Amino acid sequence: MSGFGEWLLSVLQQIIQFLADIVIAVADWLWQAMLSLISSNTIVGLIEVAGGLFESIDPSVWYFMSMFQIPYGITVVLSAYVLRFLIRRIPFIG
């Protein structure tokens, strides 16, 4: 391989490594943001309050909610909203 070919190959390798580093840095940033959001006392308090509210639902209502798979639907919808929020925070996508 000529000197120009080796130089061009090294430049391409550096560009690919740079892009891989950016993807890893963004993923790490999102992971750290998610962990800090979850560990926030406000979120934990809201989850505890919601748990208390769900305990007060009548068993007959729970029966029909499970028949229509409402808990699964709520989980899917909330997951979709969280994912949409996180994707919109990525600068070059959202």
N, C-alpha and C positions, 0 to 999 in steps of 0.2 A: 504494500500500500504506500502511496506517495505521502510526502509530508503534509500536503494540503488535505488529503483524505483523513489522516490521523488527527489533524487539527479540527476538521469538521466533525469527526466522530466524538472528540472530547468536548466540543461545544454542545453538541446534541445531548450527550450524557449529562452535562452540567444543567442544561435546561430541563431535562426530564427529572433530575434529582431535585431541582428547585421547585418544580410543580408538585412533586410528591411531598416535599417538605411543607408546602402551602396546604395541601389537603390534610396532612397530619396535624398541622397547627390549628386549622379550623375545627377539625374534629375534637381536638383536645380542648379548645376554647368552648365549644358547645357542651362538652361533657362537664367541664368545670362550672359553666353557667347553670346547667341542669342540677348539678349536685348542690350548688349554693342556693338555688331556688328551693329545692326540696328540703334542705336543712334549715331553711328560714323558719323562725318560730311562728310567724304568721300563718304559713301554710300548714304546719303541723297542728296548730290550734284550730284552723278551719276543718281539717280532716277529723279531729276529735269531736267537734261540734256536729259535723255531718253524721258521724257514727251514732251519736246520741239521738239525732233526729230519725235515723232509720230504725232504731230500736222501738220507737213509738208507733210504728206502722202496724196495723191490725193483721193478724195471721191470714185472714180471708183475703185481704188485699195482696199480701205477699204471694198467696196461691195463684191469683190471676196474673200478677206481675211475672211470676215464673212461667206461667203458661204462655204468655206473650213474649217471653224472653226480654223483658224490659231491662234487667240488670246488665245483660250482654250488650244491648243497644246503647245504654248509657256509657258503658265502658268504651265501646267503639267510637261513639261521637266525641267523647272527651279526649280520647287518644288522637283522633283526627284534628281536633282544635289545637292541641298541644303541638302536634307535628307541623301544622300550618303556621303556628306562631314561630316555631324554631326555624322553619325554612325561610320565612319572610325576614328573619334577622341575618341571613347570609347575604352579604352586600351585592354580589354579582348575580344572584338569582332573584331575590325579592325586590 
